[in-house]
Amino acid sequence: MADGSAPVVVTGARVAGAEETAREARADLPQSGTLTAGDHDDLLNPGLFAKFARDILETLPPGLMPEIDTENRVVIEARNHLGERVPFANIALVRDDQSTLELQTAANGRAVFFPDLDGFGSRATFTVSPPGGGQPATRS
């Protein structure tokens, strides 16, 4: 080479069984063009999500990630006087230590709380306020 560096030589060889292993790995993947995003709604299918989370946690060293029981959940559904779900309603949760956690309902009028994660026990007080103001409702 003109700059005095040695040429780089690249060689390769087939590893016995490598092609079959690659084919098997590709067989587990979805067909190209298949829409998989949002295949399962974690909030509507908590059992599927819990299994997914357990499978992931089993691959990690113990203690690396906190373990939260995602099947133990409280779903708050905000509805108006006509019984229609209220999207983006404000929800205030008074926890065991009297601190407040605030969330908004999703577009479907629901908010999901996880007692182990959100810090409340068997009883909690929720106050739901409509978006833009209005009369709040409190339930324990």
The first five atom37 places (N, CA, C, CB, O) and aatype in JSON, in Angstrom:
{
  "aatype": [12, 0, 3, 7, 15, 0, 14, 19, 19, 19, 16, 7, 0, 1, 19, 0, 7, 0, 6, 6, 16, 0, 1, 6, 0, 1, 0, 3, 10, 14, 5, 15, 7, 16, 10, 16, 0, 7, 3, 8, 3, 3, 10, 10, 2, 14, 7, 10, 13, 0, 11, 13, 0, 1, 3, 9, 10, 6, 16, 10, 14, 14, 7, 10, 12, 14, 6, 9, 3, 16, 6, 2, 1, 19, 19, 9, 6, 0, 1, 2, 8, 10, 7, 6, 1, 19, 14, 13, 0, 2, 9, 0, 10, 19, 1, 3, 3, 5, 15, 16, 10, 6, 10, 5, 16, 0, 0, 2, 7, 1, 0, 19, 13, 13, 14, 3, 10, 3, 7, 13, 7, 15, 1, 0, 16, 13, 16, 19, 15, 14, 14, 7, 7, 7, 5, 14, 0, 16, 1, 15],
  "atom_mask": [
    [1, 1, 1, 1, 1],
    [1, 1, 1, 1, 1],
    [1, 1, 1, 1, 1],
    [1, 1, 1, 0, 1],
    [1, 1, 1, 1, 1],
    [1, 1, 1, 1, 1],
    [1, 1, 1, 1, 1],
    [1, 1, 1, 1, 1],
    [1, 1, 1, 1, 1],
    [1, 1, 1, 1, 1],
    [1, 1, 1, 1, 1],
    [1, 1, 1, 0, 1],
    [1, 1, 1, 1, 1],
    [1, 1, 1, 1, 1],
    [1, 1, 1, 1, 1],
    [1, 1, 1, 1, 1],
    [1, 1, 1, 0, 1],
    [1, 1, 1, 1, 1],
    [1, 1, 1, 1, 1],
    [1, 1, 1, 1, 1],
    [1, 1, 1, 1, 1],
    [1, 1, 1, 1, 1],
    [1, 1, 1, 1, 1],
    [1, 1, 1, 1, 1],
    [1, 1, 1, 1, 1],
    [1, 1, 1, 1, 1],
    [1, 1, 1, 1, 1],
    [1, 1, 1, 1, 1],
    [1, 1, 1, 1, 1],
    [1, 1, 1, 1, 1],
    [1, 1, 1, 1, 1],
    [1, 1, 1, 1, 1],
    [1, 1, 1, 0, 1],
    [1, 1, 1, 1, 1],
    [1, 1, 1, 1, 1],
    [1, 1, 1, 1, 1],
    [1, 1, 1, 1, 1],
    [1, 1, 1, 0, 1],
    [1, 1, 1, 1, 1],
    [1, 1, 1, 1, 1],
    [1, 1, 1, 1, 1],
    [1, 1, 1, 1, 1],
    [1, 1, 1, 1, 1],
    [1, 1, 1, 1, 1],
    [1, 1, 1, 1, 1],
    [1, 1, 1, 1, 1],
    [1, 1, 1, 0, 1],
    [1, 1, 1, 1, 1],
    [1, 1, 1, 1, 1],
    [1, 1, 1, 1, 1],
    [1, 1, 1, 1, 1],
    [1, 1, 1, 1, 1],
    [1, 1, 1, 1, 1],
    [1, 1, 1, 1, 1],
    [1, 1, 1, 1, 1],
    [1, 1, 1, 1, 1],
    [1, 1, 1, 1, 1],
    [1, 1, 1, 1, 1],
    [1, 1, 1, 1, 1],
    [1, 1, 1, 1, 1],
    [1, 1, 1, 1, 1],
    [1, 1, 1, 1, 1],
    [1, 1, 1, 0, 1],
    [1, 1, 1, 1, 1],
    [1, 1, 1, 1, 1],
    [1, 1, 1, 1, 1],
    [1, 1, 1, 1, 1],
    [1, 1, 1, 1, 1],
    [1, 1, 1, 1, 1],
    [1, 1, 1, 1, 1],
    [1, 1, 1, 1, 1],
    [1, 1, 1, 1, 1],
    [1, 1, 1, 1, 1],
    [1, 1, 1, 1, 1],
    [1, 1, 1, 1, 1],
    [1, 1, 1, 1, 1],
    [1, 1, 1, 1, 1],
    [1, 1, 1, 1, 1],
    [1, 1, 1, 1, 1],
    [1, 1, 1, 1, 1],
    [1, 1, 1, 1, 1],
    [1, 1, 1, 1, 1],
    [1, 1, 1, 0, 1],
    [1, 1, 1, 1, 1],
    [1, 1, 1, 1, 1],
    [1, 1, 1, 1, 1],
    [1, 1, 1, 1, 1],
    [1, 1, 1, 1, 1],
    [1, 1, 1, 1, 1],
    [1, 1, 1, 1, 1],
    [1, 1, 1, 1, 1],
    [1, 1, 1, 1, 1],
    [1, 1, 1, 1, 1],
    [1, 1, 1, 1, 1],
    [1, 1, 1, 1, 1],
    [1, 1, 1, 1, 1],
    [1, 1, 1, 1, 1],
    [1, 1, 1, 1, 1],
    [1, 1, 1, 1, 1],
    [1, 1, 1, 1, 1],
    [1, 1, 1, 1, 1],
    [1, 1, 1, 1, 1],
    [1, 1, 1, 1, 1],
    [1, 1, 1, 1, 1],
    [1, 1, 1, 1, 1],
    [1, 1, 1, 1, 1],
    [1, 1, 1, 1, 1],
    [1, 1, 1, 1, 1],
    [1, 1, 1, 0, 1],
    [1, 1, 1, 1, 1],
    [1, 1, 1, 1, 1],
    [1, 1, 1, 1, 1],
    [1, 1, 1, 1, 1],
    [1, 1, 1, 1, 1],
    [1, 1, 1, 1, 1],
    [1, 1, 1, 1, 1],
    [1, 1, 1, 1, 1],
    [1, 1, 1, 1, 1],
    [1, 1, 1, 0, 1],
    [1, 1, 1, 1, 1],
    [1, 1, 1, 0, 1],
    [1, 1, 1, 1, 1],
    [1, 1, 1, 1, 1],
    [1, 1, 1, 1, 1],
    [1, 1, 1, 1, 1],
    [1, 1, 1, 1, 1],
    [1, 1, 1, 1, 1],
    [1, 1, 1, 1, 1],
    [1, 1, 1, 1, 1],
    [1, 1, 1, 1, 1],
    [1, 1, 1, 1, 1],
    [1, 1, 1, 0, 1],
    [1, 1, 1, 0, 1],
    [1, 1, 1, 0, 1],
    [1, 1, 1, 1, 1],
    [1, 1, 1, 1, 1],
    [1, 1, 1, 1, 1],
    [1, 1, 1, 1, 1],
    [1, 1, 1, 1, 1],
    [1, 1, 1, 1, 1]
  ],
  "atom_positions": [
    [[0.84, -1.16, 0.0], [0.0, 0.0, 0.0], [0.89, 1.24, 0.0], [-0.96, -0.01, 1.21], [2.0, 1.21, 0.53]],
    [[0.41, 2.3, -0.58], [1.2, 3.5, -0.75], [1.51, 4.19, 0.57], [0.48, 4.44, -1.66], [2.57, 4.8, 0.7]],
    [[0.6, 4.11, 1.56], [0.83, 4.8, 2.83], [1.64, 3.96, 3.8], [-0.49, 5.17, 3.46], [1.85, 4.4, 4.93]],
    [[2.1, 2.79, 3.41], [2.93, 1.94, 4.24], [2.16, 1.0, 5.14], [0.0, 0.0, 0.0], [2.79, 0.2, 5.83]],
    [[0.81, 1.06, 5.17], [0.05, 0.15, 6.01], [-0.12, -1.18, 5.29], [-1.33, 0.76, 6.37], [-0.09, -1.24, 4.06]],
    [[-0.28, -2.23, 6.06], [-0.45, -3.57, 5.5], [-1.88, -3.74, 5.01], [-0.1, -4.65, 6.55], [-2.8, -3.19, 5.62]],
    [[-2.09, -4.47, 3.94], [-3.45, -4.71, 3.46], [-4.22, -5.58, 4.45], [-3.42, -5.37, 2.06], [-3.63, -6.41, 5.16]],
    [[-5.5, -5.4, 4.49], [-6.37, -6.2, 5.35], [-6.96, -7.3, 4.5], [-7.49, -5.33, 6.02], [-7.53, -7.04, 3.44]],
    [[-6.83, -8.53, 4.96], [-7.35, -9.67, 4.23], [-8.54, -10.22, 5.0], [-6.26, -10.75, 4.01], [-8.42, -10.51, 6.2]],
    [[-9.66, -10.38, 4.34], [-10.86, -10.92, 4.98], [-11.12, -12.28, 4.38], [-12.1, -9.97, 4.8], [-11.2, -12.42, 3.16]],
    [[-11.25, -13.27, 5.22], [-11.58, -14.61, 4.77], [-12.79, -15.09, 5.54], [-10.38, -15.58, 4.95], [-13.14, -14.51, 6.56]],
    [[-13.4, -16.12, 5.08], [-14.56, -16.66, 5.77], [-14.7, -18.13, 5.49], [0.0, 0.0, 0.0], [-14.2, -18.64, 4.49]],
    [[-15.39, -18.79, 6.36], [-15.67, -20.21, 6.18], [-17.04, -20.49, 6.77], [-14.56, -21.11, 6.85], [-17.47, -19.83, 7.71]],
    [[-17.72, -21.44, 6.22], [-19.02, -21.83, 6.76], [-18.83, -22.67, 8.02], [-19.84, -22.61, 5.7], [-17.97, -23.56, 8.08]],
    [[-19.63, -22.36, 9.0], [-19.62, -23.12, 10.24], [-20.71, -24.17, 10.12], [-19.82, -22.2, 11.51], [-21.85, -23.85, 9.77]],
    [[-20.37, -25.41, 10.42], [-21.34, -26.49, 10.31], [-22.57, -26.2, 11.17], [-20.71, -27.83, 10.73], [-22.44, -25.91, 12.36]],
    [[-23.74, -26.26, 10.56], [-24.99, -26.06, 11.28], [-25.43, -24.61, 11.38], [0.0, 0.0, 0.0], [-26.55, -24.34, 11.81]],
    [[-24.58, -23.65, 10.99], [-24.93, -22.24, 11.14], [-26.11, -21.85, 10.26], [-23.72, -21.36, 10.8], [-26.97, -21.08, 10.68]],
    [[-26.16, -22.37, 9.05], [-27.24, -22.02, 8.14], [-28.58, -22.54, 8.66], [-26.97, -22.58, 6.74], [-29.59, -21.83, 8.59]],
    [[-28.59, -23.75, 9.19], [-29.82, -24.32, 9.75], [-30.28, -23.53, 10.98], [-29.6, -25.81, 10.12], [-31.47, -23.28, 11.15]],
    [[-29.33, -23.13, 11.83], [-29.66, -22.36, 13.02], [-30.26, -21.01, 12.63], [-28.42, -22.15, 13.9], [-31.24, -20.57, 13.23]],
    [[-29.7, -20.36, 11.63], [-30.23, -19.07, 11.16], [-31.63, -19.24, 10.58], [-29.29, -18.44, 10.1], [-32.5, -18.4, 10.8]],
    [[-31.86, -20.34, 9.85], [-33.18, -20.6, 9.27], [-34.21, -20.81, 10.38], [-33.14, -21.84, 8.32], [-35.33, -20.31, 10.29]],
    [[-33.84, -21.56, 11.44], [-34.75, -21.79, 12.56], [-35.06, -20.49, 13.28], [-34.14, -22.8, 13.54], [-36.2, -20.27, 13.7]],
    [[-34.08, -19.62, 13.43], [-34.3, -18.34, 14.1], [-35.27, -17.48, 13.3], [-32.97, -17.59, 14.3], [-36.14, -16.82, 13.87]],
    [[-35.13, -17.48, 11.98], [-36.03, -16.7, 11.13], [-37.44, -17.27, 11.14], [-35.5, -16.64, 9.7], [-38.4, -16.52, 10.96]],
    [[-37.59, -18.57, 11.34], [-38.92, -19.2, 11.33], [-39.78, -18.69, 12.48], [-38.78, -20.72, 11.42], [-41.01, -18.7, 12.38]],
    [[-39.16, -18.23, 13.59], [-39.9, -17.73, 14.74], [-40.38, -16.29, 14.55], [-39.04, -17.81, 15.98], [-41.21, -15.81, 15.32]],
    [[-39.87, -15.61, 13.53], [-40.24, -14.22, 13.3], [-41.53, -14.13, 12.5], [-39.12, -13.48, 12.57], [-41.84, -15.02, 11.71]],
    [[-42.31, -13.05, 12.71], [-43.54, -12.88, 11.93], [-43.22, -12.7, 10.46], [-44.36, -11.67, 12.46], [-42.13, -12.25, 10.1]],
    [[-44.16, -13.05, 9.61], [-44.03, -12.87, 8.17], [-43.81, -11.39, 7.87], [-45.28, -13.42, 7.42], [-44.46, -10.54, 8.48]],
    [[-42.93, -11.08, 6.96], [-42.7, -9.69, 6.57], [-44.02, -9.05, 6.15], [-41.67, -9.61, 5.42], [-44.79, -9.65, 5.41]],
    [[-44.27, -7.84, 6.62], [-45.49, -7.13, 6.29], [-46.62, -7.37, 7.27], [0.0, 0.0, 0.0], [-47.69, -6.76, 7.13]],
    [[-46.42, -8.25, 8.27], [-47.45, -8.52, 9.27], [-47.38, -7.45, 10.35], [-47.27, -9.94, 9.88], [-46.32, -7.23, 10.94]],
    [[-48.51, -6.79, 10.61], [-48.55, -5.77, 11.64], [-48.63, -6.44, 13.01], [-49.76, -4.81, 11.42], [-49.57, -7.19, 13.28]],
    [[-47.64, -6.17, 13.85], [-47.63, -6.79, 15.18], [-47.71, -5.76, 16.29], [-46.38, -7.61, 15.36], [-47.98, -6.12, 17.44]],
    [[-47.49, -4.48, 15.99], [-47.56, -3.45, 17.03], [-48.97, -3.4, 17.6], [-47.14, -2.06, 16.47], [-49.95, -3.39, 16.84]],
    [[-49.08, -3.37, 18.91], [-50.39, -3.29, 19.55], [-51.18, -4.58, 19.42], [0.0, 0.0, 0.0], [-52.4, -4.58, 19.53]],
    [[-50.48, -5.68, 19.18], [-51.14, -6.97, 19.01], [-51.96, -7.34, 20.24], [-50.11, -8.07, 18.72], [-53.05, -7.9, 20.12]],
    [[-51.44, -7.0, 21.41], [-52.16, -7.24, 22.66], [-52.15, -5.96, 23.47], [-51.53, -8.42, 23.47], [-51.11, -5.32, 23.59]],
    [[-53.27, -5.58, 24.02], [-53.36, -4.43, 24.9], [-53.04, -4.92, 26.31], [-54.77, -3.74, 24.83], [-53.78, -5.72, 26.88]],
    [[-51.92, -4.43, 26.86], [-51.47, -4.89, 28.18], [-52.51, -4.65, 29.27], [-50.18, -4.2, 28.55], [-52.6, -5.43, 30.22]],
    [[-53.29, -3.59, 29.13], [-54.27, -3.27, 30.17], [-55.53, -4.11, 30.04], [-54.63, -1.8, 30.11], [-56.22, -4.38, 31.03]],
    [[-55.85, -4.54, 28.8], [-57.02, -5.4, 28.61], [-56.69, -6.87, 28.82], [-57.6, -5.19, 27.21], [-57.58, -7.68, 29.07]],
    [[-55.42, -7.2, 28.72], [-54.96, -8.59, 28.86], [-53.86, -8.67, 29.9], [-54.45, -9.14, 27.5], [-52.72, -8.98, 29.57]],
    [[-54.18, -8.39, 31.17], [-53.12, -8.36, 32.18], [-52.41, -9.69, 32.37], [-53.7, -7.93, 33.49], [-51.24, -9.72, 32.73]],
    [[-53.1, -10.79, 32.13], [-52.45, -12.1, 32.25], [-51.36, -12.3, 31.21], [0.0, 0.0, 0.0], [-50.29, -12.83, 31.52]],
    [[-51.62, -11.86, 29.97], [-50.61, -11.96, 28.92], [-49.4, -11.08, 29.25], [-51.19, -11.55, 27.55], [-48.26, -11.49, 29.07]],
    [[-49.68, -9.87, 29.75], [-48.58, -8.98, 30.1], [-47.79, -9.54, 31.27], [-49.11, -7.58, 30.45], [-46.56, -9.47, 31.28]],
    [[-48.47, -10.11, 32.26], [-47.78, -10.69, 33.41], [-46.87, -11.83, 32.97], [-48.8, -11.2, 34.46], [-45.74, -11.95, 33.46]],
    [[-47.33, -12.66, 32.05], [-46.49, -13.75, 31.54], [-45.29, -13.19, 30.81], [-47.3, -14.67, 30.61], [-44.17, -13.68, 30.98]],
    [[-45.5, -12.17, 29.98], [-44.41, -11.52, 29.26], [-43.38, -10.97, 30.25], [-44.95, -10.4, 28.35], [-42.18, -11.18, 30.08]],
    [[-43.87, -10.26, 31.28], [-42.97, -9.67, 32.26], [-42.18, -10.75, 33.01], [-43.76, -8.8, 33.25], [-40.98, -10.61, 33.24]],
    [[-42.87, -11.85, 33.39], [-42.17, -12.95, 34.08], [-41.09, -13.55, 33.18], [-43.17, -14.05, 34.5], [-39.98, -13.83, 33.64]],
    [[-41.42, -13.75, 31.91], [-40.45, -14.32, 30.97], [-39.22, -13.42, 30.84], [-41.09, -14.53, 29.58], [-38.09, -13.91, 30.8]],
    [[-39.43, -12.11, 30.79], [-38.31, -11.17, 30.69], [-37.49, -11.2, 31.97], [-38.82, -9.74, 30.41], [-36.26, -11.25, 31.93]],
    [[-38.17, -11.15, 33.13], [-37.46, -11.15, 34.41], [-36.62, -12.39, 34.61], [-38.44, -11.01, 35.55], [-35.57, -12.34, 35.24]],
    [[-37.08, -13.53, 34.07], [-36.31, -14.77, 34.21], [-34.98, -14.71, 33.48], [-37.13, -15.93, 33.7], [-34.06, -15.46, 33.81]],
    [[-34.85, -13.83, 32.49], [-33.61, -13.72, 31.73], [-32.62, -12.76, 32.37], [-33.9, -13.28, 30.31], [-31.46, -12.69, 31.95]],
    [[-33.05, -12.01, 33.38], [-32.21, -11.0, 34.01], [-31.67, -11.49, 35.34], [-33.0, -9.7, 34.22], [-32.26, -12.37, 35.97]],
    [[-30.54, -10.93, 35.77], [-30.02, -11.3, 37.09], [-31.02, -10.91, 38.18], [-28.66, -10.62, 37.36], [-31.67, -9.87, 38.07]],
    [[-31.16, -11.73, 39.23], [-32.1, -11.43, 40.31], [-31.82, -10.06, 40.93], [-32.03, -12.51, 41.39], [-30.67, -9.69, 41.15]],
    [[-32.9, -9.32, 41.19], [-32.77, -8.03, 41.84], [-32.48, -6.87, 40.91], [0.0, 0.0, 0.0], [-32.48, -5.71, 41.34]],
    [[-32.23, -7.14, 39.63], [-31.92, -6.06, 38.69], [-33.13, -5.16, 38.44], [-31.42, -6.63, 37.37], [-33.0, -3.94, 38.35]],
    [[-34.29, -5.77, 38.33], [-35.53, -5.03, 38.1], [-36.5, -5.33, 39.24], [-36.17, -5.41, 36.71], [-36.55, -6.46, 39.73]],
    [[-37.28, -4.34, 39.65], [-38.27, -4.61, 40.7], [-39.38, -5.51, 40.15], [-38.88, -3.29, 41.25], [-39.76, -5.41, 38.99]],
    [[-39.87, -6.37, 41.0], [-40.97, -7.24, 40.58], [-42.28, -6.66, 41.1], [-40.78, -8.7, 41.11], [-42.44, -6.43, 42.3]],
    [[-43.2, -6.42, 40.19], [-44.5, -5.83, 40.53], [-45.57, -6.75, 40.0], [-44.65, -4.39, 39.94], [-45.52, -7.18, 38.85]],
    [[-46.54, -7.05, 40.84], [-47.64, -7.91, 40.43], [-48.57, -7.11, 39.52], [-48.42, -8.47, 41.68], [-49.42, -6.36, 40.0]],
    [[-48.41, -7.28, 38.22], [-49.2, -6.5, 37.26], [-50.62, -7.03, 37.13], [-48.53, -6.52, 35.9], [-51.46, -6.39, 36.49]],
    [[-50.9, -8.19, 37.71], [-52.28, -8.68, 37.7], [-53.09, -8.1, 38.86], [-52.29, -10.21, 37.77], [-54.32, -8.14, 38.84]],
    [[-52.41, -7.56, 39.85], [-53.07, -6.88, 40.97], [-53.2, -5.42, 40.56], [-52.27, -7.04, 42.33], [-52.26, -4.64, 40.69]],
    [[-54.38, -5.04, 40.07], [-54.57, -3.69, 39.55], [-55.96, -3.19, 39.9], [-54.35, -3.67, 38.03], [-56.87, -3.96, 40.19]],
    [[-56.1, -1.89, 39.87], [-57.38, -1.24, 40.1], [-57.66, -0.37, 38.88], [-57.38, -0.39, 41.43], [-56.86, 0.5, 38.53]],
    [[-58.8, -0.61, 38.23], [-59.17, 0.17, 37.06], [-60.25, 1.17, 37.48], [-59.67, -0.76, 35.9], [-61.31, 0.78, 37.98]],
    [[-59.98, 2.44, 37.26], [-60.96, 3.49, 37.52], [-61.52, 3.92, 36.18], [-60.32, 4.71, 38.3], [-60.77, 4.26, 35.26]],
    [[-62.82, 3.89, 36.06], [-63.48, 4.29, 34.82], [-64.34, 5.52, 35.12], [-64.35, 3.11, 34.23], [-65.26, 5.46, 35.93]],
    [[-64.03, 6.63, 34.45], [-64.78, 7.86, 34.65], [-65.95, 7.89, 33.66], [-63.87, 9.12, 34.46], [-65.78, 7.7, 32.46]],
    [[-67.15, 8.14, 34.21], [-68.35, 8.23, 33.37], [-69.12, 9.5, 33.73], [-69.26, 6.97, 33.54], [-69.1, 9.94, 34.88]],
    [[-69.78, 10.07, 32.75], [-70.59, 11.26, 33.0], [-72.01, 10.85, 33.43], [-70.64, 12.16, 31.75], [-72.29, 9.67, 33.6]],
    [[-72.88, 11.82, 33.59], [-74.24, 11.55, 34.06], [-75.06, 10.73, 33.05], [-74.96, 12.86, 34.35], [-76.1, 10.18, 33.41]],
    [[-74.61, 10.66, 31.8], [-75.28, 9.83, 30.79], [-74.71, 8.42, 30.71], [-75.18, 10.5, 29.42], [-75.16, 7.59, 29.92]],
    [[-73.7, 8.16, 31.54], [-73.06, 6.84, 31.54], [-71.98, 6.7, 30.49], [0.0, 0.0, 0.0], [-71.46, 5.6, 30.28]],
    [[-71.62, 7.8, 29.82], [-70.58, 7.75, 28.8], [-69.2, 7.91, 29.45], [-70.81, 8.85, 27.74], [-69.04, 8.67, 30.41]],
    [[-68.23, 7.2, 28.93], [-66.88, 7.32, 29.45], [-66.34, 8.73, 29.19], [-65.95, 6.27, 28.83], [-66.64, 9.34, 28.17]],
    [[-65.55, 9.22, 30.15], [-64.99, 10.57, 30.06], [-63.48, 10.48, 29.84], [-65.32, 11.39, 31.33], [-62.74, 10.14, 30.75]],
    [[-63.04, 10.8, 28.62], [-61.6, 10.79, 28.38], [-60.91, 11.98, 29.06], [-61.32, 10.81, 26.87], [-61.48, 13.06, 29.18]],
    [[-59.69, 11.76, 29.49], [-58.82, 12.8, 30.05], [-59.37, 13.44, 31.32], [-58.58, 13.87, 29.02], [-59.06, 14.6, 31.63]],
    [[-60.18, 12.7, 32.06], [-60.62, 13.17, 33.37], [-59.43, 13.09, 34.32], [-61.84, 12.32, 33.92], [-58.55, 12.25, 34.17]],
    [[-59.41, 13.98, 35.29], [-58.32, 14.01, 36.27], [-58.68, 13.12, 37.45], [-58.02, 15.46, 36.74], [-59.79, 13.2, 37.98]],
    [[-57.74, 12.29, 37.86], [-57.96, 11.39, 38.99], [-56.88, 11.64, 40.03], [-57.95, 9.89, 38.54], [-55.69, 11.64, 39.72]],
    [[-57.31, 11.86, 41.26], [-56.38, 12.02, 42.38], [-56.58, 10.84, 43.32], [-56.6, 13.39, 43.12], [-57.69, 10.58, 43.77]],
    [[-55.5, 10.14, 43.61], [-55.51, 9.0, 44.52], [-54.81, 9.42, 45.81], [-54.82, 7.75, 43.89], [-53.65, 9.83, 45.78]],
    [[-55.52, 9.33, 46.93], [-54.9, 9.59, 48.23], [-54.36, 8.25, 48.73], [-55.92, 10.24, 49.26], [-55.12, 7.31, 48.96]],
    [[-53.04, 8.19, 48.89], [-52.38, 6.94, 49.27], [-52.35, 6.75, 50.79], [-50.96, 6.91, 48.73], [-52.78, 7.62, 51.55]],
    [[-51.84, 5.58, 51.19], [-51.77, 5.23, 52.62], [-51.02, 6.28, 53.44], [-51.1, 3.88, 52.79], [-51.39, 6.55, 54.58]],
    [[-49.98, 6.87, 52.85], [-49.19, 7.87, 53.59], [-49.77, 9.28, 53.45], [-47.75, 7.87, 53.09], [-49.14, 10.26, 53.85]],
    [[-50.99, 9.39, 52.9], [-51.73, 10.63, 52.69], [-51.16, 11.51, 51.58], [-51.76, 11.41, 53.97], [-51.64, 12.63, 51.38]],
    [[-50.16, 11.02, 50.86], [-49.7, 11.75, 49.68], [-50.68, 11.48, 48.54], [-48.24, 11.32, 49.27], [-51.49, 10.56, 48.61]],
    [[-50.61, 12.29, 47.5], [-51.55, 12.19, 46.39], [-50.82, 11.84, 45.11], [-52.34, 13.49, 46.22], [-49.77, 12.4, 44.8]],
    [[-51.4, 10.92, 44.37], [-50.92, 10.56, 43.04], [-51.99, 10.99, 42.05], [-50.6, 9.02, 42.91], [-53.16, 10.64, 42.21]],
    [[-51.6, 11.75, 41.03], [-52.57, 12.24, 40.06], [-52.3, 11.66, 38.68], [-52.55, 13.77, 40.01], [-51.16, 11.61, 38.22]],
    [[-53.38, 11.23, 38.04], [-53.32, 10.7, 36.67], [-54.5, 11.26, 35.9], [-53.34, 9.13, 36.66], [-55.42, 11.84, 36.46]],
    [[-54.45, 11.06, 34.58], [-55.61, 11.35, 33.74], [-56.08, 10.04, 33.13], [-55.28, 12.4, 32.63], [-55.29, 9.13, 32.89]],
    [[-57.38, 9.96, 32.9], [-57.88, 8.78, 32.19], [-57.39, 8.85, 30.74], [-59.44, 8.71, 32.25], [-57.11, 9.92, 30.21]],
    [[-57.3, 7.7, 30.14], [-56.92, 7.62, 28.73], [-58.12, 7.99, 27.87], [-56.39, 6.18, 28.36], [-59.17, 8.36, 28.39]],
    [[-57.96, 7.9, 26.57], [-59.05, 8.25, 25.64], [-60.28, 7.38, 25.86], [-58.57, 8.12, 24.2], [-61.39, 7.77, 25.49]],
    [[-60.09, 6.19, 26.47], [-61.24, 5.3, 26.72], [-61.9, 5.57, 28.08], [-60.79, 3.85, 26.65], [-62.79, 4.82, 28.49]],
    [[-61.47, 6.62, 28.77], [-62.07, 6.97, 30.05], [-61.58, 6.16, 31.23], [0.0, 0.0, 0.0], [-62.17, 6.23, 32.31]],
    [[-60.52, 5.39, 31.04], [-60.01, 4.53, 32.12], [-58.6, 4.94, 32.55], [-60.01, 3.08, 31.66], [-57.81, 5.46, 31.76]],
    [[-58.33, 4.68, 33.81], [-56.97, 4.81, 34.35], [-56.71, 3.55, 35.16], [-56.8, 6.12, 35.24], [-57.61, 3.03, 35.82]],
    [[-55.49, 3.07, 35.09], [-55.14, 1.82, 35.78], [-54.09, 2.13, 36.83], [-54.62, 0.74, 34.78], [-53.07, 2.76, 36.56]],
    [[-54.35, 1.66, 38.04], [-53.44, 1.82, 39.16], [-52.97, 0.44, 39.59], [-54.11, 2.58, 40.34], [-53.7, -0.55, 39.5]],
    [[-51.73, 0.39, 40.07], [-51.14, -0.85, 40.58], [-50.8, -0.62, 42.05], [-49.87, -1.27, 39.76], [-49.83, 0.09, 42.34]],
    [[-51.57, -1.2, 42.99], [-51.36, -0.94, 44.42], [-49.91, -1.13, 44.87], [-52.25, -1.84, 45.23], [-49.4, -0.32, 45.64]],
    [[-49.25, -2.18, 44.4], [-47.86, -2.42, 44.82], [-46.93, -1.31, 44.35], [-47.37, -3.77, 44.28], [-46.01, -0.93, 45.07]],
    [[-47.16, -0.8, 43.18], [-46.32, 0.24, 42.6], [-46.75, 1.64, 43.08], [-46.37, 0.18, 41.08], [-45.91, 2.48, 43.38]],
    [[-48.04, 1.86, 43.14], [-48.56, 3.19, 43.42], [-48.7, 3.49, 44.91], [-49.89, 3.36, 42.76], [-49.05, 4.61, 45.28]],
    [[-48.44, 2.5, 45.76], [-48.35, 2.74, 47.2], [-49.65, 2.89, 47.94], [0.0, 0.0, 0.0], [-49.79, 3.77, 48.79]],
    [[-50.63, 2.04, 47.63], [-51.84, 2.05, 48.46], [-52.24, 0.62, 48.76], [-52.99, 2.81, 47.76], [-51.96, -0.3, 48.0]],
    [[-52.91, 0.46, 49.87], [-53.28, -0.87, 50.34], [-54.65, -1.29, 49.87], [0.0, 0.0, 0.0], [-55.05, -1.02, 48.74]],
    [[-55.37, -1.96, 50.75], [-56.67, -2.52, 50.37], [-57.76, -1.45, 50.27], [-57.09, -3.58, 51.37], [-58.81, -1.7, 49.67]],
    [[-57.53, -0.29, 50.84], [-58.5, 0.81, 50.73], [-57.78, 2.05, 50.22], [-59.19, 1.1, 52.11], [-56.64, 2.33, 50.61]],
    [[-58.46, 2.78, 49.36], [-57.9, 4.02, 48.82], [-59.06, 4.95, 48.52], [-57.04, 3.75, 47.55], [-60.2, 4.52, 48.38]],
    [[-58.75, 6.23, 48.42], [-59.75, 7.23, 48.07], [-59.36, 7.85, 46.73], [-59.88, 8.33, 49.18], [-58.24, 8.35, 46.56]],
    [[-60.29, 7.82, 45.79], [-60.08, 8.38, 44.47], [-61.05, 9.54, 44.27], [-60.27, 7.3, 43.36], [-62.23, 9.43, 44.6]],
    [[-60.55, 10.65, 43.73], [-61.4, 11.77, 43.34], [-61.24, 11.96, 41.85], [-61.03, 13.08, 44.14], [-60.13, 12.13, 41.35]],
    [[-62.36, 11.95, 41.14], [-62.36, 12.08, 39.68], [-63.0, 13.42, 39.34], [-63.12, 10.89, 38.98], [-64.11, 13.73, 39.77]],
    [[-62.27, 14.22, 38.54], [-62.77, 15.52, 38.09], [-62.84, 15.55, 36.58], [-61.87, 16.67, 38.62], [-61.9, 15.1, 35.92]],
    [[-63.91, 16.07, 36.03], [-64.01, 16.13, 34.56], [-62.94, 17.08, 33.99], [-65.44, 16.61, 34.13], [-62.52, 18.02, 34.67]],
    [[-62.51, 16.83, 32.76], [-61.55, 17.75, 32.14], [-62.18, 19.12, 31.98], [-61.07, 17.2, 30.78], [-63.36, 19.23, 31.65]],
    [[-61.41, 20.16, 32.21], [-61.94, 21.5, 32.07], [-62.75, 21.96, 33.27], [0.0, 0.0, 0.0], [-63.38, 23.02, 33.21]],
    [[-62.76, 21.21, 34.34], [-63.49, 21.6, 35.55], [-64.82, 20.88, 35.65], [0.0, 0.0, 0.0], [-65.15, 20.04, 34.82]],
    [[-65.56, 21.22, 36.64], [-66.85, 20.56, 36.88], [-66.85, 19.94, 38.25], [0.0, 0.0, 0.0], [-65.86, 20.0, 38.97]],
    [[-67.97, 19.33, 38.61], [-68.15, 18.73, 39.93], [-67.35, 17.43, 40.05], [-69.63, 18.48, 40.2], [-67.61, 16.49, 39.31]],
    [[-66.38, 17.37, 40.98], [-65.64, 16.11, 41.17], [-66.47, 15.08, 41.93], [-64.33, 16.38, 41.91], [-67.4, 15.43, 42.65]],
    [[-66.12, 13.82, 41.76], [-66.76, 12.72, 42.49], [-65.66, 11.98, 43.26], [-67.53, 11.75, 41.52], [-64.59, 11.71, 42.72]],
    [[-65.95, 11.65, 44.51], [-64.97, 10.95, 45.36], [-65.54, 9.6, 45.77], [-64.61, 11.8, 46.61], [-66.7, 9.49, 46.17]],
    [[-64.7, 8.56, 45.67], [-65.07, 7.21, 46.08], [-63.92, 6.59, 46.86], [-65.44, 6.33, 44.85], [-62.75, 6.85, 46.58]],
    [[-64.28, 5.78, 47.82], [-63.26, 5.04, 48.59], [-63.39, 3.57, 48.31], [-63.41, 5.3, 50.1], [-62.63, 2.77, 48.86]]
  ]
}
